């Protein structure tokens, strides 16, 4: 069942107490969305602009980006949003001691699915997201 299905099941079962799901998926980090009016800090149970989860069964990390947003100035605001969440992800990565400047070879960029934000390494997920943001900004920014 991969991490994406596991997380979807966890989200679908929010509100129920299910130790199996709670033990399977860990919320690692996230930035709570302005559209979440709860007073809670970012978690698996809040609406997040960006979030990282870890699946204990598959030993994979997954990055999720909120896509159900309405941007007033379309591409300009989308670019601003992506810059902000990349900056916050970078700050968290550096605070946690992860390498945010790790260089990957051409094969990583050319053959890997850059839009697949699932991997056994959080640094590889970060690199994919950073490349995605740079590419988006080069076209629309």
N, C-alpha and C positions, 0 to 999 in steps of 0.2 A: 504494500500500500504506500507509497512515498510520503515524504514530509508534507507536501501540499495537501494531499487528501487527509492526512492526520490533523493538520491545522484546521482545515475546513470542518472536520468533524468536531474538533474542540470548540470552534466558534459556534457551530450549529447547536451544541449542547451547553452553551452558556446559560447559567442559572441552575443547571442540574449539578449535583455533586457526584462526580464520577472519578474515583481515584485512578482508574486506568488511564483516562485522558490527562489528568493532572500530572501523573508520573511520566507520561510519554513525551509531552511537549513542554519545553521551558521557554518563557518569554525572556529574552536576553537583554534587549534594549529597544527603546522607541522614543518618538517625539509625539506627544499628544496633539491631536488636531484642535484647531480653534473651534471646530464644530462640535466638539465633545464638551458638554457643559457640566460634566461631573467634577467634583472637587478632588478626584483621585489623580494620582500620578500615572504616567503612561504604564500600561500593563496589557495583558492579553484581553482584558475586558473593557478597554477604552478604545475610542476611535483615534487611530494614530496616522499621522502623515507618513511616517516611515517606521518600520518595526523589523526586528530580527528575532527569529525563533530558532530553537534547537530541538531536533527530534532525537530523543535518547535511544530509540530503536534503530534508526538508520545512521546515527551519528552525522547528521547533515544539518547545516544552517540554511535558513531561508530568509530572504529579504522581501518585504512587502512594502509597496508604495501605494498610498491612497490615490485612486484614480477617479473616484466619484466626486469630483470637485468642479465647481463652476468658476471660471476665471473671467473677471470683468474685461480685462484688456487682452484676452486670448493668449497669444504666444508670449507676449511680454511678461505677463503674470506667471505663465507656466515656467518660463526661464527663471524668474525670480524665485518661484517655489522650489525648483530643482536646485538652484544655487544654495538656497537656505538649508534644505535638508541634507545636501552633500556637505556643507560646512558643519552642520551639527553632527553628522555621522563621522566626519574627519576628526572633530574635537573629541568625540567619545572614543574613537579608535586610538588616538594619541594618548588620551588620559589613561586608557587601559593597557598601553604599552604595545599596541599593534603597529606594524610597519605600514604606513600609508603611502610610501614611495617605492614600494617593491616593484621591480621591473619584471615583466613577463616577456617571454619570447614571442616571436611572430606567430608561432603555431597557436598560442593561447588566444591571440586576437583573431587570427584567420580561421581557425577550425572550431573553436569553442563557440557555443551559443551564448553570446553576450547577454541576451535577454533572459537567460536562465539563471535566475538569482538563487540557485540552490547549489551547495557545494559542501564538502567536508571541511573547508577552510573559510573562516570569516574574512580573511585577507583577500581571498580570490573573489568573494562576493563583493567586497568593497571595490576591488579593482574593476570588476565588471560594471558596477554602478558608476564609478568615476569616469570610465570610458564612455558609457551611455550618456551621461550628463554632458561631457565635453563634445560629443558628437551632436547631441540635440542643440546645444548652445551654438555650435559652429554653423548650424543651418538656420536656426530661428532667433538666435541671440544677437 
